[in-house]
Amino acid sequence: MSKEAEWSKHFNIGVDSIDNAHRKLFSIVRKLIHLSREENNGPWASAEGIKYFKNYAAEHFADEEAYMQSIGYKDYEIHKRLHDDMRHKTLPALEKELTDSNYSQEAIQHFLGICLGWLTAHILIEDRAITGKIANRWKTDHAGADMDALENALTVTIQEIFRLQTEIVSEHYSGENFGASLIIRLTYRSALKKGVRIFMILENSLVLSAVSTTLGMPLTKMDKLVMNAGKELSLRIAEQLGIHCRLSSQYQLESSHIIASEQFRKTFYMEVFDYSLLLNTKNGYFAFCVKLE
């Protein structure tokens, strides 16, 4: 992960104040990674480093938003919502997991993986879009009633299937790597040939816990049996979600596949998803991405 946190000139967007702030953020993440690997550092050291990252990120967001307003950036509102999502949902949720677990290695890795992945994707796409280098990813943002309905349906579905309470970590999941995971791609088609593609990313710890509970025996290895059982659980999630959203009679399953993380990342960065949520189930992280065709 430390190599992924190295600064590269292709992160530059061409605005010195913003580029310098991004460089600083990457530097803070690198220091946090080193802190997490040193055995003598207790929770206090990680807590202080994470607090510094959070405060500096908030300061940078405010400066970047002021710059976007100064140039009349047309996608300012969507960009600010991405900042707000990170500021008010993702960072507080990650901090809560850290404190609840007394800064466990798993919680620290979640924090570092999500923050590093978010920074990388946000700079390379959303921030470069400010200067017109590329188009932004979030051309439409399903905030409001639609998003609330999906979040509620997903929360109820996970409670019904996994018997777990969930917490929303992000409403704009950008493909961040939160740990070893099982990735399922489901394709549905309506009688009118309209398609829906769903990607579910289930952290291995969540899959192992769910399958262990189902079989009534402890499982510690992601073998073929566990992966296939995880795939079936994903199908049940989609079906139950379809019932809650009243879509089950309109769409039929066309295909279901377990895919590699590299394939998912490639697909994710090539396409624009209509909904992309990240949740913490306390037994592992769960991402849910929807593409309407």
Secondary structure, 3 states (H helix, E strand, C coil): CCHHHCCCHHHCCCCHHHHHHHHHHHHHHHHHHHHHHCCCCCHHHHHHHHHHHHHHHHHHHHHHHHHHHHCCCCCHHHHHHHHHHHHHHHHHHHHHHHHHCCCCHHHHHHHHHHHHHHHHHHHHHHHHHHCCCCCCCCCCCCCCHHHHHHHHHHHHHHHHHHCCCCEEEECECCCCCCCCEEEEEEEEEECCCCEEEEEEEEEHHHHHHHHHHHHCCCCCCCCHHHHHHHHHHHHHHHHHHHHHCCCCCCEEEEEEEEECHHHHHHHHHHCCCCEEEEEECCCCEEEEEEEEC
